[in-house]
Amino acid sequence: MKRPIKQLILITYLTTLIFTVQSCEQKEKESTKEIEKEVVIEAEYPEYFSLRPEVEKAYGYSHAVKIGNSIKVSGAVSMDAEGNATAIGDLEQQMKNCYADLDKVLKHYGCTFDDVVVENVFTTDMPKFLQASAYRAEIYKNHFPTGSWIGVKELAIPEFLIEIELEVHKSK
C-alpha cells in the first residue's frame, strides 16, 4: 500500500510541476505580446503659414503654426497687403476684416470656424466691441469657442481697434 501512495504522490507532484511550467510559459508569452503592442510616435514638426509674408517678416512673426492637430493663429488685424490699417475708426468693419483673414488661415489648413477651440479678442474700445459682438454668431454657427475679451490701451498700430487670435484643433 505504501508503493501506490508514493506513486500517487509522485504523479500529483509531476502534474503540478507540468501545470506550473505551462503557466509560467503562458505568462511569458503574454508579456511578449504586450511588448509587441508598443506604439511608435512619429516626430511632429511645426508647419508655418504666412498670410502676408513681407509684412510678417518685417514685424517678425508667422501668422499661424500647426503642430500635430493643434494650430495657433496670431492675432488678425484689419490691414491691407502692405500692412496698412484699413477701416480706420470703424471697429465693426475692422472685426469683419479680421474674421475674413482668419477664415483664409483656417482654409489653408482645411479647417473652419467649427474647429476653433479658443478665441481671444483684444480691443481698444470694449463698449463698441460689445455692441458689434453679435456679428460673431455669423462666424460661429454651431458653437462658440472658449476665450477672453480683453480691453487694451493700444495695439501695434494706433489705428487698429481690434485684434483676434485663435487656437484650433483639427480632427483627423
KEMILUM-76248 format. One line per 5 residues: number of its first residue (from 0); for each residue x, y, z of N, C-alpha, C. Coordinates in nm, 3 decimals. Layout:
// residues N
NUM> X:Y:Z:X:Y:Z:X:Y:Z | ...
This chain:
// residues 172
0> 0.080:-0.117:0.000:0.000:0.000:0.000:0.086:0.126:0.000 | 0.205:0.117:0.053:0.293:0.232:0.055:0.337:0.270:-0.087 | 0.360:0.168:-0.166:0.407:0.196:-0.300:0.303:0.270:-0.383 | 0.174:0.230:-0.385:0.075:0.306:-0.462:0.061:0.450:-0.411 | 0.076:0.474:-0.283:0.065:0.609:-0.229:0.183:0.692:-0.278
5> 0.303:0.634:-0.278:0.420:0.705:-0.327:0.404:0.739:-0.475 | 0.347:0.640:-0.551:0.325:0.665:-0.694:0.222:0.778:-0.714 | 0.118:0.777:-0.632:0.014:0.879:-0.641:0.072:1.017:-0.606 | 0.153:1.022:-0.503:0.218:1.147:-0.464:0.310:1.194:-0.576 | 0.386:1.102:-0.634:0.477:1.136:-0.742:0.400:1.189:-0.864
10> 0.290:1.124:-0.898:0.208:1.167:-1.013:0.149:1.305:-0.986 | 0.100:1.327:-0.864:0.045:1.458:-0.826:0.152:1.565:-0.836 | 0.271:1.534:-0.786:0.382:1.628:-0.789:0.418:1.663:-0.934 | 0.429:1.561:-1.019:0.466:1.584:-1.159:0.358:1.664:-1.233 | 0.232:1.633:-1.206:0.122:1.705:-1.269:0.126:1.853:-1.229
15> 0.146:1.878:-1.101:0.155:2.016:-1.053:0.273:2.088:-1.117 | 0.385:2.020:-1.128:0.503:2.078:-1.189:0.478:2.113:-1.336 | 0.413:2.025:-1.409:0.383:2.047:-1.551:0.292:2.170:-1.567 | 0.186:2.177:-1.484:0.094:2.292:-1.491:0.164:2.422:-1.454 | 0.253:2.418:-1.359:0.326:2.537:-1.317:0.417:2.585:-1.429
20> 0.488:2.493:-1.493:0.577:2.529:-1.604:0.495:2.587:-1.720 | 0.383:2.522:-1.752:0.299:2.572:-1.861:0.244:2.711:-1.828 | 0.206:2.731:-1.702:0.154:2.861:-1.660:0.259:2.969:-1.674 | 0.382:2.939:-1.636:0.493:3.035:-1.649:0.518:3.069:-1.796 | 0.514:2.965:-1.882:0.534:2.987:-2.024:0.424:3.075:-2.081
25> 0.299:3.053:-2.035:0.186:3.134:-2.082:0.204:3.280:-2.042 | 0.246:3.304:-1.917:0.269:3.441:-1.870:0.380:3.507:-1.951 | 0.483:3.430:-1.984:0.593:3.484:-2.063:0.543:3.523:-2.202 | 0.456:3.440:-2.263:0.401:3.471:-2.395:0.315:3.598:-2.388 | 0.235:3.612:-2.280:0.151:3.731:-2.265:0.236:3.856:-2.252
30> 0.344:3.850:-2.176:0.429:3.968:-2.161:0.499:3.999:-2.293 | 0.531:3.899:-2.371:0.590:3.920:-2.502:0.490:3.991:-2.594 | 0.362:3.950:-2.586:0.259:4.015:-2.667:0.246:4.162:-2.630 | 0.256:4.195:-2.501:0.247:4.334:-2.459:0.359:4.416:-2.521 | 0.476:4.362:-2.529:0.589:4.433:-2.588:0.565:4.456:-2.736
35> 0.503:4.360:-2.801:0.474:4.373:-2.944:0.374:4.485:-2.971 | 0.298:4.527:-2.871:0.196:4.629:-2.889:0.248:4.771:-2.868 | 0.378:4.790:-2.853:0.432:4.923:-2.833:0.398:5.012:-2.951 | 0.366:5.138:-2.922:0.329:5.234:-3.025:0.449:5.322:-3.054 | 0.476:5.339:-3.181:0.585:5.426:-3.223:0.525:5.562:-3.257
40> 0.572:5.668:-3.191:0.522:5.802:-3.216:0.619:5.873:-3.308 | 0.565:5.920:-3.420:0.649:5.993:-3.515:0.669:6.136:-3.466 | 0.784:6.189:-3.492:0.813:6.327:-3.453:0.723:6.421:-3.533 | 0.670:6.522:-3.466:0.586:6.620:-3.532:0.664:6.750:-3.543 | 0.667:6.805:-3.663:0.742:6.927:-3.687:0.644:7.040:-3.715
45> 0.677:7.160:-3.672:0.587:7.273:-3.697:0.575:7.306:-3.845 | 0.455:7.342:-3.884:0.428:7.387:-4.022:0.384:7.533:-4.011 | 0.464:7.622:-4.065:0.438:7.766:-4.055:0.361:7.815:-4.176 | 0.276:7.914:-4.154:0.198:7.974:-4.263:0.203:8.126:-4.250 | 0.229:8.192:-4.361:0.228:8.339:-4.365:0.117:8.385:-4.457
50> 0.031:8.470:-4.407:-0.077:8.526:-4.488:-0.024:8.642:-4.572 | 0.059:8.724:-4.512:0.125:8.836:-4.579:0.275:8.826:-4.550 | 0.346:8.743:-4.624:0.487:8.714:-4.592:0.575:8.836:-4.570 | 0.565:8.937:-4.654:0.653:9.055:-4.640:0.622:9.132:-4.511 | 0.495:9.149:-4.482:0.456:9.222:-4.361:0.498:9.144:-4.237
55> 0.472:9.013:-4.240:0.506:8.930:-4.125:0.657:8.925:-4.101 | 0.733:8.923:-4.209:0.878:8.923:-4.195:0.924:9.057:-4.136 | 0.867:9.165:-4.182:0.905:9.298:-4.132:0.875:9.313:-3.983 | 0.763:9.257:-3.939:0.725:9.267:-3.797:0.778:9.151:-3.714 | 0.827:9.046:-3.777:0.888:8.933:-3.705:0.791:8.835:-3.643
60> 0.697:8.786:-3.721:0.606:8.683:-3.671:0.555:8.598:-3.787 | 0.496:8.484:-3.754:0.426:8.400:-3.851:0.278:8.407:-3.818 | 0.194:8.407:-3.919:0.051:8.419:-3.891:-0.006:8.295:-3.825 | 0.051:8.179:-3.856:-0.001:8.056:-3.795:0.108:7.950:-3.792 | 0.095:7.861:-3.692:0.185:7.747:-3.680:0.101:7.625:-3.643
65> 0.121:7.517:-3.720:0.049:7.392:-3.694:0.149:7.288:-3.644 | 0.117:7.225:-3.531:0.196:7.113:-3.480:0.096:7.004:-3.446 | 0.106:6.892:-3.515:0.010:6.784:-3.493:-0.129:6.830:-3.530 | -0.222:6.817:-3.436:-0.361:6.858:-3.460:-0.390:6.998:-3.408 | -0.288:7.066:-3.355:-0.308:7.199:-3.298:-0.254:7.307:-3.391
70> -0.332:7.413:-3.402:-0.291:7.527:-3.484:-0.307:7.652:-3.398 | -0.200:7.731:-3.390:-0.202:7.858:-3.319:-0.201:7.968:-3.424 | -0.298:8.060:-3.415:-0.310:8.166:-3.513:-0.284:8.300:-3.444 | -0.185:8.373:-3.495:-0.153:8.505:-3.441:-0.273:8.598:-3.456 | -0.273:8.702:-3.376:-0.382:8.798:-3.382:-0.397:8.859:-3.520
75> -0.519:8.852:-3.572:-0.550:8.915:-3.700:-0.598:9.057:-3.674 | -0.553:9.147:-3.758:-0.594:9.287:-3.751:-0.644:9.330:-3.888 | -0.705:9.445:-3.895:-0.760:9.495:-4.021:-0.651:9.569:-4.097 | -0.587:9.497:-4.192:-0.478:9.558:-4.269:-0.483:9.515:-4.414 | -0.421:9.596:-4.500:-0.411:9.561:-4.641:-0.283:9.480:-4.665
80> -0.256:9.449:-4.792:-0.142:9.363:-4.827:-0.007:9.425:-4.789 | -0.003:9.559:-4.775:0.123:9.626:-4.739:0.136:9.647:-4.589 | 0.036:9.607:-4.512:0.042:9.621:-4.367:-0.017:9.749:-4.314 | -0.087:9.825:-4.399:-0.151:9.949:-4.355:-0.288:9.920:-4.296 | -0.323:9.993:-4.191:-0.455:9.977:-4.128:-0.566:10.011:-4.228
85> -0.675:9.935:-4.221:-0.792:9.961:-4.304:-0.913:9.981:-4.212 | -1.019:10.037:-4.268:-1.143:10.064:-4.194:-1.114:10.146:-4.069 | -1.031:10.246:-4.084:-0.988:10.330:-3.971:-1.110:10.394:-3.905 | -1.119:10.378:-3.774:-1.228:10.436:-3.696:-1.355:10.353:-3.693 | -1.360:10.243:-3.767:-1.481:10.160:-3.775:-1.453:10.022:-3.715
90> -1.477:10.007:-3.586:-1.445:9.881:-3.517:-1.520:9.762:-3.578 | -1.647:9.779:-3.611:-1.724:9.666:-3.665:-1.665:9.618:-3.798 | -1.627:9.710:-3.886:-1.568:9.669:-4.013:-1.430:9.608:-3.991 | -1.353:9.663:-3.896:-1.224:9.602:-3.865:-1.244:9.459:-3.816 | -1.345:9.436:-3.733:-1.372:9.300:-3.684:-1.404:9.207:-3.802
95> -1.486:9.251:-3.894:-1.521:9.170:-4.012:-1.396:9.140:-4.095 | -1.307:9.239:-4.108:-1.183:9.218:-4.183:-1.094:9.115:-4.112 | -1.091:9.121:-3.979:-1.013:9.023:-3.902:-1.065:8.882:-3.931 | -1.196:8.864:-3.921:-1.254:8.731:-3.945:-1.232:8.684:-4.089 | -1.230:8.776:-4.185:-1.203:8.737:-4.324:-1.061:8.681:-4.336
100> -0.964:8.747:-4.271:-0.827:8.697:-4.274:-0.815:8.564:-4.200 | -0.880:8.553:-4.084:-0.876:8.428:-4.007:-0.935:8.313:-4.087 | -1.040:8.342:-4.164:-1.101:8.239:-4.249:-1.001:8.188:-4.353 | -0.920:8.277:-4.409:-0.817:8.236:-4.506:-0.714:8.144:-4.442 | -0.674:8.176:-4.319:-0.577:8.092:-4.248:-0.638:7.955:-4.220
105> -0.761:7.954:-4.172:-0.827:7.826:-4.142:-0.840:7.741:-4.268 | -0.881:7.801:-4.378:-0.895:7.727:-4.504:-0.761:7.669:-4.551 | -0.653:7.743:-4.528:-0.520:7.692:-4.564:-0.495:7.556:-4.500 | -0.541:7.540:-4.376:-0.521:7.415:-4.302:-0.639:7.319:-4.315 | -0.735:7.350:-4.402:-0.850:7.262:-4.420:-0.947:7.268:-4.302
110> -0.953:7.380:-4.235:-1.039:7.397:-4.117:-1.148:7.500:-4.143 | -1.242:7.506:-4.049:-1.346:7.609:-4.047:-1.352:7.666:-3.906 | -1.438:7.762:-3.885:-1.455:7.818:-3.750:-1.512:7.715:-3.653 | -1.569:7.606:-3.704:-1.615:7.497:-3.616:-1.498:7.428:-3.545 | -1.377:7.440:-3.601:-1.259:7.377:-3.542:-1.189:7.466:-3.438
115> -1.235:7.589:-3.424:-1.173:7.683:-3.329:-1.213:7.644:-3.187 | -1.112:7.633:-3.100:-1.139:7.598:-2.959:-1.113:7.715:-2.864 | -1.031:7.811:-2.908:-1.005:7.931:-2.827:-1.002:8.052:-2.918 | -1.072:8.157:-2.876:-1.069:8.285:-2.947:-1.045:8.393:-2.843 | -0.936:8.469:-2.859:-0.909:8.581:-2.770:-0.919:8.710:-2.851
120> -0.998:8.803:-2.799:-1.021:8.931:-2.865:-0.956:9.040:-2.780 | -0.876:9.122:-2.845:-0.813:9.238:-2.781:-0.870:9.362:-2.850 | -0.920:9.455:-2.772:-0.978:9.575:-2.831:-0.943:9.698:-2.749 | -0.931:9.811:-2.821:-0.906:9.938:-2.754:-1.036:10.009:-2.719 | -1.148:9.949:-2.760:-1.279:10.010:-2.731:-1.380:9.901:-2.698
125> -1.380:9.856:-2.573:-1.469:9.746:-2.532:-1.617:9.780:-2.551 | -1.666:9.897:-2.519:-1.809:9.924:-2.542:-1.850:9.907:-2.688 | -1.768:9.956:-2.782:-1.801:9.939:-2.924:-1.794:9.791:-2.964 | -1.695:9.720:-2.909:-1.686:9.577:-2.940:-1.811:9.504:-2.890 | -1.853:9.535:-2.769:-1.972:9.468:-2.714:-2.095:9.495:-2.801
130> -2.106:9.614:-2.857:-2.217:9.646:-2.947:-2.208:9.565:-3.076 | -2.086:9.541:-3.125:-2.066:9.471:-3.252:-2.049:9.320:-3.236 | -2.037:9.272:-3.115:-2.004:9.130:-3.092:-2.109:9.032:-3.141 | -2.231:9.076:-3.161:-2.335:8.987:-3.213:-2.296:8.931:-3.350 | -2.212:9.003:-3.423:-2.165:8.954:-3.553:-2.097:8.817:-3.542
135> -2.041:8.788:-3.427:-1.971:8.660:-3.406:-2.064:8.540:-3.429 | -2.194:8.559:-3.409:-2.290:8.449:-3.432:-2.295:8.410:-3.580 | -2.257:8.501:-3.668:-2.249:8.467:-3.811:-2.124:8.387:-3.842 | -2.023:8.400:-3.756:-1.897:8.328:-3.774:-1.906:8.189:-3.711 | -1.951:8.186:-3.586:-1.961:8.061:-3.510:-2.105:8.013:-3.514
140> -2.138:7.936:-3.617:-2.277:7.895:-3.639:-2.320:7.778:-3.550 | -2.228:7.690:-3.513:-2.264:7.571:-3.435:-2.235:7.585:-3.285 | -2.126:7.651:-3.250:-2.091:7.669:-3.110:-1.982:7.777:-3.100 | -1.978:7.842:-2.986:-1.874:7.941:-2.962:-1.755:7.874:-2.896 | -1.634:7.920:-2.927:-1.515:7.866:-2.860:-1.499:7.928:-2.722
145> -1.403:7.877:-2.647:-1.366:7.942:-2.522:-1.283:8.065:-2.558 | -1.250:8.145:-2.461:-1.164:8.258:-2.490:-1.187:8.373:-2.396 | -1.122:8.485:-2.429:-1.130:8.604:-2.346:-1.149:8.727:-2.434 | -1.217:8.825:-2.378:-1.230:8.957:-2.440:-1.153:9.052:-2.350 | -1.051:9.115:-2.405:-0.959:9.193:-2.324:-0.950:9.336:-2.378
150> -0.978:9.432:-2.290:-0.962:9.573:-2.325:-0.816:9.612:-2.305 | -0.758:9.674:-2.407:-0.617:9.714:-2.400:-0.604:9.863:-2.431 | -0.493:9.920:-2.388:-0.468:10.062:-2.413:-0.442:10.088:-2.561 | -0.360:10.002:-2.623:-0.328:10.019:-2.765:-0.285:9.886:-2.825 | -0.290:9.881:-2.958:-0.242:9.765:-3.034:-0.118:9.810:-3.113
155> -0.066:9.724:-3.199:0.062:9.750:-3.267:0.064:9.881:-3.346 | -0.045:9.913:-3.412:-0.057:10.038:-3.488:-0.176:10.113:-3.428 | -0.162:10.243:-3.402:-0.268:10.318:-3.333:-0.407:10.307:-3.397 | -0.414:10.290:-3.528:-0.545:10.282:-3.595:-0.615:10.147:-3.575 | -0.542:10.045:-3.529:-0.606:9.915:-3.502:-0.693:9.928:-3.377
160> -0.819:9.888:-3.390:-0.913:9.892:-3.278:-0.939:9.754:-3.220 | -0.903:9.649:-3.297:-0.933:9.512:-3.256:-0.829:9.417:-3.313 | -0.801:9.313:-3.238:-0.711:9.205:-3.282:-0.770:9.074:-3.229 | -0.775:8.973:-3.314:-0.837:8.845:-3.276:-0.738:8.732:-3.303 | -0.706:8.654:-3.199:-0.618:8.538:-3.214:-0.698:8.410:-3.187
165> -0.653:8.302:-3.248:-0.725:8.175:-3.238:-0.633:8.059:-3.202 | -0.693:7.958:-3.141:-0.632:7.826:-3.127:-0.731:7.728:-3.188 | -0.679:7.637:-3.268:-0.762:7.547:-3.346:-0.721:7.403:-3.319 | -0.818:7.315:-3.316:-0.791:7.171:-3.308:-0.847:7.108:-3.435 | -0.760:7.053:-3.516:-0.801:6.989:-3.641:-0.814:6.840:-3.618
170> -0.937:6.791:-3.626:-0.958:6.646:-3.611:-0.904:6.575:-3.733 | -0.858:6.452:-3.711:-0.803:6.375:-3.824:-0.913:6.320:-3.911
